[in-house]
């Protein structure tokens, strides 16, 4: 499938989406860049390290943090960040938001992908924006109302129907690592069971996701911290292990804070898929 001019899935290499946050409240401080010069420099390093996309965020959606900011603040952040990235690299730009105002601001500055952790179900204005502008979309598994089972098939199928009806130019599916929890703020789906176990099962079940390429975002998340007992700064090795497993199970895109390391891990892991080899 073509995602903003990049072929994804099938026999293509595993693609890498670098995370660049213009939100000072983001859970991993190492991903935060403010000011045009810092953002542009970070984007150029990602391009040099082998990124295929840059994902810009203007508000943290970590479900265990209370980090909501006004929509106008998020829109201003992502607009400035996208403008800086577009001026520094040739990489396709994704905007990580579930609100239509910031998404429109980012598209106006040159973004071509909307990465929506609610799968186009969190803001009633978002489907209309997709229909108007026809970006590619990343659809994260999500249940409106915030409660439901731990599986991804149902939530993803609903989001796919919305995206197809709106004429999205490309679709990536995300199993929502970190967003199915017993409690939390923001766009979280509440479940009764253990959330870390759910995230591990979601990685193992990637091969069951059909129809569209799969993007996995596990980099430095609390699932890794639960296993290794460290904060975000100490989760690189655990993240690479989870990303490699995701690729073996069939992930087509890895969204990561650590582009060079994840690119290497994904390239090796892809050779370990059944039927692959040098």
FIVEXLUM-881869 format. One record per atom (N, C-alpha, C, O): residue in three letters; x, y, z. Coordinates in steps of 0.02 Angstrom, whole numbers, plus 50000, padded with zeros to 5 digits. Each point is the difference from the previous one (the first is absolute). Example, Ala and Ser with C-alpha at 12.3 -4.5 7.8 and 13.67 -1.06 7.14 Angstrom:
<dokols>
ALA506604971650390 ALA499555005950000 ALA500455006050000 ALA500524999950033 SER499305005449931 SER500425005950003 SER499615005550037 SER500255005550008 
</dokols>
This chain:
<dokols>
UNK500424994050000 UNK499585006050000 UNK500445006250000 UNK500535000250031 UNK499245004949934 UNK500355006449998 UNK499765004350058 UNK499405001550006 UNK501075000750036 UNK499855004450056 UNK500425006349990 UNK500605000150012 UNK499085005249965 UNK500345006449988 UNK500614999249956 UNK500525003250012 UNK499424992749936 UNK500544999049953 UNK500504994750018 UNK500494999049963 UNK499424997550093 UNK500454994750022 UNK499624993449996 UNK499454999350027 UNK500854995849939 UNK499694993449997 UNK500104996450066 UNK500564999850027 UNK498904997449998 UNK500004996750066 UNK499674993249994 UNK499504999249965 UNK500794995950070 UNK499704993350002 UNK500264995549946 UNK500415002049959 UNK499354991850041 UNK500204995149950 UNK500744998750003 UNK500274998350053 UNK500075002349891 UNK500714998649996 UNK500445006150017 UNK500614999649996 UNK499085005950022 UNK500385006050016 UNK500394999150065 UNK499804995950042 UNK500745007749967 UNK500345000150065 UNK499525002550054 UNK499525003549985 UNK500634994850077 UNK499635002950055 UNK500155007550002 UNK500585002150000 UNK498905001850001 UNK500085007349999 UNK500055002750071 UNK499734997050047 UNK500625008649960 UNK500125003050066 UNK499705006950002 UNK500135004349957 UNK499474996950095 UNK499695006550012 UNK500325002950064 UNK499914997350054 UNK500455008249938 UNK500325003250057 UNK499525004450038 UNK499595003549970 UNK500454996450097 UNK499565003950043 UNK500345006650018 UNK500575000150024 UNK499095005449964 UNK500265006650017 UNK499445003850036 UNK499495001749969 UNK500614999750095 UNK499485003250040 UNK500165007350012 UNK500545001850024 UNK498985002549960 UNK500045007150015 UNK499605001550063 UNK499815005850012 UNK500074989150028 UNK499615000650061 UNK500454998950060 UNK500204994350013 UNK499965010950025 UNK500464999350057 UNK499774995050052 UNK500414997550039 UNK498945001049963 UNK499744995550051 UNK500034992649979 UNK499774995850038 UNK500525002649905 UNK500034993149976 UNK500394995550049 UNK500455002350035 UNK499354991349967 UNK500264995550052 UNK500754998749992 UNK500334998750050 UNK499945001749889 UNK500724998849990 UNK500335006549979 UNK499915002349944 UNK500465000550102 UNK500305006649988 UNK500484999949941 UNK500095005149967 UNK500214989250020 UNK500484999649945 UNK499695001149932 UNK500365001249951 UNK498984998450044 UNK499665001049936 UNK499775007249990 UNK499755001649946 UNK500335002650104 UNK499725006749998 UNK500495004949968 UNK500595000250018 UNK499165003649934 UNK500385005349969 UNK499555006249996 UNK499434999549978 UNK500845006150042 UNK499635006349993 UNK500435005049963 UNK500624999950005 UNK499065004449958 UNK500375004949959 UNK500154997149932 UNK500154994049994 UNK499815010249955 UNK500084997649931 UNK500674996849988 UNK500054994949965 UNK500485007950064 UNK500674997349988 UNK500074993050030 UNK500264995449967 UNK499515003750094 UNK500044993450031 UNK499594994849965 UNK500224994349991 UNK499185007549987 UNK499564995449964 UNK500314998149933 UNK500004994249982 UNK500255010749982 UNK500304998749934 UNK500614995550007 UNK500094995449960 UNK500325005850090 UNK500594995950010 UNK499824992850017 UNK500314995349975 UNK499195003850068 UNK499784993250017 UNK499734996449939 UNK500144994149990 UNK499485009449968 UNK499724996949940 UNK500554998049951 UNK499974994649970 UNK500545009750023 UNK500554998249955 UNK500384993950025 UNK500214995849960 UNK499875003650106 UNK500344994150027 UNK499594993749987 UNK500274994849983 UNK499085005850023 UNK499574994249985 UNK500074997949928 UNK500054994149984 UNK499955010849971 UNK500084998449929 UNK500684996749988 UNK500044995149963 UNK500495007650067 UNK500664997049992 UNK500044992950029 UNK500364995849974 UNK499255003050079 UNK500014993450032 UNK499564994949965 UNK499984994250020 UNK499655007949929 UNK499624995249961 UNK499255000150010 UNK499664995249980 UNK500075010150050 UNK499285000450008 UNK499665000649932 UNK500275002849953 UNK499134994450044 UNK499585000749940 UNK499455005250009 UNK499755002749951 UNK500074998750112 UNK499495004950017 UNK500225003550065 UNK500404997450038 UNK499345008649972 UNK500065003450065 UNK499305001250027 UNK499565002549964 UNK500334995650099 UNK499345000850032 UNK500065005650052 UNK500374999450049 UNK499265006049940 UNK500045006050043 UNK499415000150047 UNK499434999249980 UNK500715001850084 UNK499485000550050 UNK500025006650036 UNK500535002850011 UNK498874999850006 UNK499965006350036 UNK499654999550067 UNK499915005050035 UNK499884988949984 UNK499694998850065 UNK500094992750018 UNK499844995649960 UNK500425003150099 UNK500094993050021 UNK499324996750009 UNK499535002950026 UNK500434990749952 UNK499404996050011 UNK500134994250047 UNK499594995450003 UNK500975004750033 UNK500144994750048 UNK499424999450049 UNK499845004950034 UNK499844989349971 UNK499384999550039 UNK500095000550075 UNK499505000750036 UNK501114998949989 UNK500115000550072 UNK500225007150020 UNK500165001150058 UNK499855003649895 UNK500175006950014 UNK499415004549984 UNK499614998749954 UNK500335006750084 UNK499495005049985 UNK500345005749962 UNK500265004750030 UNK499734994749905 UNK500415004549959 UNK499605003749947 UNK500295002749953 UNK499054997350053 UNK499605003349949 UNK500145007550000 UNK500055003250052 UNK500034999549888 UNK500115007249992 UNK499445002749955 UNK499684996149965 UNK500215010450035 UNK499495002849955 UNK500144998349927 UNK500584999449980 UNK498894999849982 UNK500084998049930 UNK500415005249961 UNK500404998149957 UNK499515008250058 UNK500395005149964 UNK500744999550016 UNK500425001549958 UNK499754996450104 UNK500704999050018 UNK500304994249961 UNK500545000549972 UNK499094993950026 UNK500244994249962 UNK500075001849926 UNK500494998149968 UNK499035005650005 UNK500025001849929 UNK500605004449985 UNK500344999049949 UNK499805005850094 UNK500585004349989 UNK500654996150003 UNK500455001149960 UNK499594994350087 UNK500614995950007 UNK500124995849938 UNK500555000049972 UNK498934996450005 UNK500124995549944 UNK500115003949935 UNK500384997849957 UNK499295007850035 UNK500105004049939 UNK500725002349996 UNK500324999549947 UNK499955003150108 UNK500695002350000 UNK500494994249990 UNK500495000749964 UNK499374993650067 UNK500454994349993 UNK499994997249930 UNK500534998549972 UNK498885000849999 UNK499964997449931 UNK500355004749952 UNK500354997849954 UNK499575008650056 UNK500335004949957 UNK500764999250004 UNK500355000449949 UNK499914998650111 UNK500724999150009 UNK500244993549969 UNK500535000049967 UNK499104994650042 UNK500204993649971 UNK499985000349924 UNK500464997749966 UNK499015005350007 UNK499935000449927 UNK500565004249969 UNK500204998749943 UNK500065006250094 UNK500535004149974 UNK500694996750006 UNK500485002449970 UNK499564992250070 UNK500654997050013 UNK500114993249967 UNK500574997949991 UNK498894998749990 UNK500064993249973 UNK499514999149943 UNK499575004249986 UNK500504990149980 UNK499534998049948 UNK499544994450023 UNK499654997049960 UNK500355001650105 UNK499604994450026 UNK499265001750004 UNK499835005750016 UNK499744989549969 UNK499295001150013 UNK499885001050074 UNK500334997050042 UNK499205007549973 UNK499885002050070 UNK499314997650021 UNK499505001049966 UNK500484995950092 UNK499394997850033 UNK499875004650059 UNK500475002350033 UNK498904999049982 UNK499825003850060 UNK499634995450048 UNK499504996949981 UNK500755002850080 UNK499724995650052 UNK499485004050039 UNK500175003450048 UNK499204996149931 UNK499465003650034 UNK499344996649987 UNK499914996849948 UNK499635003850099 UNK499324997549988 UNK499505005849996 UNK499394998850000 UNK500865007449996 UNK499575005849996 UNK500075003349931 UNK500565000849974 UNK498885001149997 UNK500005002449931 UNK500355006649991 UNK500315001249948 UNK499665003250102 UNK500325006549993 UNK500764999449991 UNK500275002849952 UNK500074993750093 UNK500724999049990 UNK500164996149936 UNK500495001549966 UNK499094993650017 UNK500134996249939 UNK499965004649939 UNK500434999649955 UNK499085004850042 UNK499945004649944 UNK500605004749997 UNK500285001349946 UNK499935001250112 UNK500585004550002 UNK500624996649973 UNK500395003049963 UNK499704990650055 UNK500594996349976 UNK499954998649925 UNK500505000749965 UNK498924997550011 UNK499914998949928 UNK500145006449961 UNK500294999849946 UNK499495005850081 UNK500125006449966 UNK500755001549993 UNK500205003549953 UNK500204993950092 UNK500725001349998 UNK500394994649962 UNK500615000649993 UNK499064994249984 UNK500344995149959 UNK499974992850025 UNK500284995649967 UNK499405003050089 UNK499924993150022 UNK499554996349950 UNK499575003149968 UNK500534990450026 UNK499604996049953 UNK499714993850032 UNK499684996049966 UNK500425003150099 UNK499744994250036 UNK499705002450066 UNK500305004250034 UNK499124993349985 UNK499715001250066 UNK500054993550040 UNK499744994849980 UNK500605005550076 UNK500084994350046 UNK499525001150058 UNK500155003850046 UNK499284992849952 UNK499465001350047 UNK499934994150048 UNK499814994549980 UNK500365006750084 UNK499974994550050 UNK499294997950016 UNK499914995150036 UNK499595008549939 UNK499314997850008 UNK499714997049936 UNK499414998549997 UNK501005000549953 UNK499764997049938 UNK499445003849967 UNK499534997049974 UNK500525009650025 UNK499505004549970 UNK499345000050038 UNK499485002049972 UNK500534995950091 UNK499384999550039 UNK499995004750060 UNK499515000150038 UNK501025003949972 UNK500035004250059 UNK499755007149990 UNK499825003350049 UNK500164999049890 UNK499785006849984 UNK499534999449941 UNK500214997849946 UNK499165004150061 UNK499524999249945 UNK500175004149938 UNK499724998949947 UNK500745005950060 UNK500215004049942 UNK500544996549958 UNK500125001949943 UNK500214993150086 UNK500574997149965 UNK499814996449936 UNK500345000949949 UNK499134995050049 UNK499834996949936 UNK499875005049944 UNK500184998849943 UNK499505006950073 UNK499885005049949 UNK500665003049974 UNK500075001449941 UNK500414999550105 UNK500655002649979 UNK500354995049954 UNK500305002049949 UNK499674991650068 UNK500314994949957 UNK499664999949932 UNK500344999549948 UNK499005001150050 UNK499645000049936 UNK500195006149959 UNK500034999649938 UNK500095006050094 UNK500185006149965 UNK500714999949973 UNK500125002149943 UNK500364995550097 UNK500715000649984 UNK500324993649975 UNK500535000249969 UNK499164994150043 UNK500244993549977 UNK500724998350021 UNK500394997949957 UNK499795002950106 UNK500664997850021 UNK500014992450008 UNK499474996949998 UNK501125000350011 UNK500054993250026 UNK499855000350075 UNK500075005250031 UNK499734989149997 UNK499824999950072 UNK500314993950034 UNK500064994649970 UNK500145006550092 UNK500184994550045 UNK499414999250047 UNK499815004750036 UNK499894989349964 UNK499414998750040 UNK500184995750060 UNK500194994249992 UNK499775008650067 UNK500154996550061 UNK499364996750027 UNK499475003049998 UNK500594990850026 UNK499424996550028 UNK499735004050059 UNK500385001850045 UNK498974999549954 UNK499705004150052 UNK499254998750002 UNK499684999149948 UNK500055000850112 UNK499284999250008 UNK499715006550026 UNK500185002250055 UNK499375001149908 UNK499685006050024 UNK499654998750066 UNK499694994850010 UNK500355010050035 UNK499724999050066 UNK500504997150049 UNK499895000150060 UNK500664997249913 UNK500564998250043 UNK499984993250032 UNK500444998650040 UNK499074997149945 UNK499994993450031 UNK499894994649947 UNK499715001349948 UNK500544992750067 UNK499894994549954 UNK500514994550011 UNK500415000450046 UNK499574994649912 UNK500474994550004 UNK500705002249979 UNK500105005549976 UNK500384989950034 UNK500705001649987 UNK500204998849927 UNK500565001649982 UNK499004995649977 UNK500184998549931 UNK500025006249956 UNK499785005450020 UNK500504993849920 UNK500075005749955 UNK499574999449938 UNK499895005049966 UNK499864989050018 UNK499654999149936 UNK499395004549994 UNK499915003349949 UNK499674996750103 UNK499395004049997 UNK500135007449994 UNK499745003249953 UNK500654999750092 UNK500145007249995 UNK500335001949934 UNK499835005249971 UNK500634990750005 UNK500335001749937 UNK499524999649941 UNK500045004249955 UNK499524991050045 UNK499544999349943 UNK499535006049995 UNK499845002349945 UNK499955000350112 UNK499585005949999 UNK500385006049972 UNK499745003749959 UNK500884997250063 UNK500405005549976 UNK500164999449926 UNK500005005049964 UNK500124989050013 UNK500134998949929 UNK499405002149958 UNK500075003149947 UNK499334995150076 UNK499405002049963 UNK499955007649995 UNK499825002649947 UNK500335000850108 UNK499985007349998 UNK500515002749951 UNK499845004349959 UNK500784993250045 UNK500545002549956 UNK499844998849927 UNK500135004349958 UNK499614989950027 UNK499844998449930 UNK499435004449975 UNK500015002449944 UNK499494998650099 UNK499445004349980 UNK500235007149987 UNK499735003449957 UNK500774998850080 UNK500255006949993 UNK500505000749943 UNK500185005649982 UNK500054988849989 UNK500475000449945 UNK500715001350020 UNK500375003249963 UNK499844994450096 UNK500705000750020 UNK500464997149946 UNK499844994949971 UNK500715008550016 UNK500454997949946 UNK500414993950017 UNK500294996949955 UNK499755001250107 UNK500364994150021 UNK499824998550072 UNK499805004550037 UNK500284989249984 UNK499804997950067 UNK500544995750031 UNK500244995249969 UNK499965006550093 UNK500414995750042 UNK499604998350063 UNK499645004350026 UNK500434989649998 UNK499644997850059 UNK500484999250059 UNK500544997249993 UNK499255005350065 UNK500415000150060 UNK499644996350056 UNK499435001950016 UNK500874992950014 UNK499664996250053 UNK499945003550067 UNK499744997150047 UNK500505009049958 UNK499885004350059 UNK500374997650061 UNK499704999250054 UNK500954999649940 UNK500404998350058 UNK499995005950050 UNK500175005649982 UNK499634993050079 UNK500005005150052 UNK499345003550011 UNK499935003750048 UNK499574995249909 UNK499375003750005 UNK499414995850024 UNK499445002550003 UNK500684991150013 UNK499484995950031 UNK500224998950073 UNK500484996550013 UNK499165006650034 UNK500225000150069 UNK499404999550047 UNK499435000949980 UNK500724997550083 UNK499464999750050 UNK499735006950016 UNK499415000850017 UNK501025004249979 UNK499785006950013 UNK500485004749963 UNK500524997949975 UNK499295008450021 UNK500445004849967 UNK499605005949974 UNK499395000050000 UNK500975005049977 UNK499695005949972 UNK500095000049925 UNK500394996149972 UNK499255008449995 UNK500085000649928 UNK499694994249962 UNK499554996750025 UNK500705001949914 UNK499704995149956 UNK500204992850017 UNK500364996849961 UNK499415000850096 UNK500184993250022 UNK499384995649997 UNK499445002250014 UNK500654991549966 UNK499474995050004 UNK500104996050064 UNK500524996950010 UNK498995003250034 UNK500074996850065 UNK499844992649995 UNK499514997949970 UNK500924998250061 UNK499914992750001 UNK500064997550072 UNK500265003550043 UNK499494990549969 UNK500024997350068 UNK500664996550015 UNK500245000350057 UNK500064996649894 UNK500614996250011 UNK500625004250004 UNK499965006249997 UNK500614990550011 UNK500645003650004 UNK500195003149934 UNK499974996849948 UNK500225009550054 UNK500155003649938 UNK500664997849969 UNK500064999749939 UNK500444998750102 UNK500644997949972 UNK499934993349963 UNK500294999149947 UNK499324996450082 UNK499874993649966 UNK499625001049936 UNK500134996649951 UNK499405008250049 UNK499635001549939 UNK500475002449945 UNK499944998049943 UNK500535006450075 UNK500475002649950 UNK500434994549971 UNK500144999949940 UNK500094995450102 UNK500404994449975 UNK499594995749952 UNK500254997949949 UNK499125000850068 UNK499574996149956 UNK499885003649934 UNK499984996849947 UNK499955009850056 UNK499885003849938 UNK500594999349952 UNK499894999649940 UNK500725000250086 UNK500584999049956 UNK499984993149970 UNK500134999149940 UNK499724995850101 UNK499984993249974 UNK499464999049948 UNK500054995649957 UNK499425008550045 UNK499434999149955 UNK500035004549939 UNK499505000649964 UNK501065002750024 UNK500065004349941 UNK499854996249936 UNK499695002749954 UNK500534991150042 UNK499904996149939 UNK499264998949984 UNK499834998149944 UNK499725003050105 UNK499294999249988 UNK499675006349972 UNK499424999749978 UNK500935005850021 UNK499735006249973 UNK500054999649924 UNK500544999249972 UNK498905001549995 UNK499964998949928 UNK499815006349962 UNK499695004650028 UNK500494995649909 UNK499745005049954 UNK500445006049988 UNK500015002749944 UNK500374999550106 UNK500415005949993 UNK500654999150038 UNK500044995850046 UNK500485008049937 UNK500634999550037 UNK499915002050073 UNK499555003850018 UNK500884993550024 UNK499965001150072 UNK500585004350024 UNK500584998749985 UNK499255006450053 UNK500495004250034 UNK499994998350074 UNK499474999450030 UNK501124999950000 UNK500054998650072 UNK500405005550033 UNK500555001849978 UNK499175000850077 UNK500335005350039 UNK500064997650072 UNK499545000650039 UNK501054996749978 UNK500124997550067 UNK500595003450033 UNK500154998750058 UNK500185005749905 UNK500645003050021 UNK499955003450068 UNK499645004850009 UNK500754992550040 UNK500095002850067 UNK499355000750039 UNK499985003750049 UNK499494992749932 UNK499365000650034 UNK500004996350066 UNK500464996250017 UNK499005004950022 UNK499964997350067 UNK499974992450001 UNK500194996950050 UNK499585000049896 UNK500034992749994 UNK500724997650008 UNK500134995050034 UNK500345008549934 UNK500714998250006 UNK500245001450071 UNK500364995950029 UNK499445009750000 UNK500205001650068 UNK499754995050051 UNK500344998650049 UNK499064998849939 UNK499724994950045 UNK500444993850002 UNK500064996750052 UNK500255001749891 UNK500424994049996 UNK500705001350027 UNK500264996050039 UNK500045009549941 UNK500715001250017 UNK500095004050064 UNK500565000450026 UNK498915002649999 UNK500055003750063 UNK500385006449995 UNK500345002050048 UNK499635001449895 UNK500365006349991 UNK499545005349969 UNK499494998449970 UNK500715007850039 UNK499655005549969 UNK500145000449926 UNK500404996049975 UNK499285008649990 UNK500075000449927 UNK500735000349976 UNK500164997249948 UNK500275006250089 UNK500705000849978 UNK500374993350000 UNK500514999349966 UNK499254995850072 UNK500344993650005 UNK499664994349963 UNK500124994250015 UNK499465007449937 UNK499594994849967 UNK500204998549928 UNK499624996849964 UNK500965005550014 UNK500184999049930 UNK500064992649983 UNK499704997749952 UNK500684998550087 UNK500104992949983 UNK499344996250000 UNK499884996049955 UNK499705005350094 UNK499354996750002 UNK499565001949941 UNK499644995849973 UNK500405010550008 UNK499625002249942 UNK500224996549937 UNK499584997849960 UNK501075001550030 UNK500254996749940 UNK499794992749998 UNK499844997349947 UNK500164999450112 UNK499774993150002 UNK499274999449979 UNK499824995649961 UNK499765008950065 UNK499294999849982 UNK499895001849927 UNK499584997049967 UNK500805007850008 UNK499935001849929 UNK500224994449954 UNK499684998749949 UNK500864997850070 UNK500224994349959 UNK499474994650000 UNK499864997149947 UNK499845001550111 UNK499474995050003 UNK499415002249957 UNK499714995949964 UNK500115010450038 UNK499455002549959 UNK500134998949926 UNK499554998149963 UNK501065003150016 UNK500174999049930 UNK499964992649982 UNK499744998349946 UNK500514997350097 UNK499964992849986 UNK499274997949993 UNK499844995749959 UNK499725007250082 UNK499294998349996 UNK499645003549943 UNK499414998749989 UNK500945005949975 UNK499705002749940 UNK499935007549995 UNK499705002549952 UNK500565001450096 UNK499955007349995 UNK500365002649939 UNK500544997649982 UNK499165007449987 UNK500285003049939 UNK500335006850012 UNK500435002149962 UNK499375001350092 UNK500285006550018 UNK500135000050075 UNK499584997850039 UNK501005004849981 UNK500155000950071 UNK500055007550013 UNK500395003549969 UNK499204998750078 UNK500025007050022 UNK500445000350062 UNK499884996550048 UNK500645007749950 UNK500524999550051 UNK500315006750017 UNK500025004649959 UNK500234995850104 UNK500405005850020 UNK500734999249979 UNK500385004950001 UNK499824989149980 UNK500714998449988 UNK500084997149930 UNK500014993949991 UNK500045010449960 UNK499954998049930 UNK500554995249980 UNK499864994749973 UNK500775007050039 UNK500554995949976 UNK499984993150031 UNK500084995049965 UNK499815004650100 UNK499994993650035 UNK499404995749978 UNK500074994049989 UNK499365009150005 UNK499404996249979 UNK500054997749928 UNK499774994549983 UNK500545009549975 UNK500094998049930 UNK500434993749996 UNK499834995449963 UNK500715004450074 UNK500434994150000 UNK499634993950027 UNK500024994649970 UNK499645006350087 UNK499644994450030 UNK499464997449954 UNK499924993949993 UNK499725010649975 UNK499454997949955 UNK500284996449939 UNK499704995149977 UNK500865007349996 UNK500284996749941 UNK500214992950014 UNK499894995649959 UNK500425003350100 UNK500204993150018 UNK499384995850014 UNK499964994349977 UNK499565008550060 UNK499414996150019 UNK499604997949939 UNK499714994550000 UNK500275009649948 UNK499624998249941 UNK500274993649967 UNK499624996149972 UNK501045002950033 UNK500304993949972 UNK499794993850039 UNK500064994449975 UNK499705006550086 UNK499814994450043 UNK499274998049992 UNK499774995150030 UNK499865008649929 UNK499314997949986 UNK500014993449962 UNK500464998749961 UNK499044997250050 UNK499964993749961 UNK500015001449925 UNK499635004249975 UNK500804992349990 UNK500055000749928 UNK500475005449977 UNK500095000949939 UNK500215002850108 UNK500475005249981 UNK500714997450009 UNK500124994750028 UNK500355009249947 UNK500714998250006 UNK500425004349955 UNK499745003949960 UNK500914995550047 UNK500465003949959 UNK500004997549928 UNK500355002749958 
</dokols>
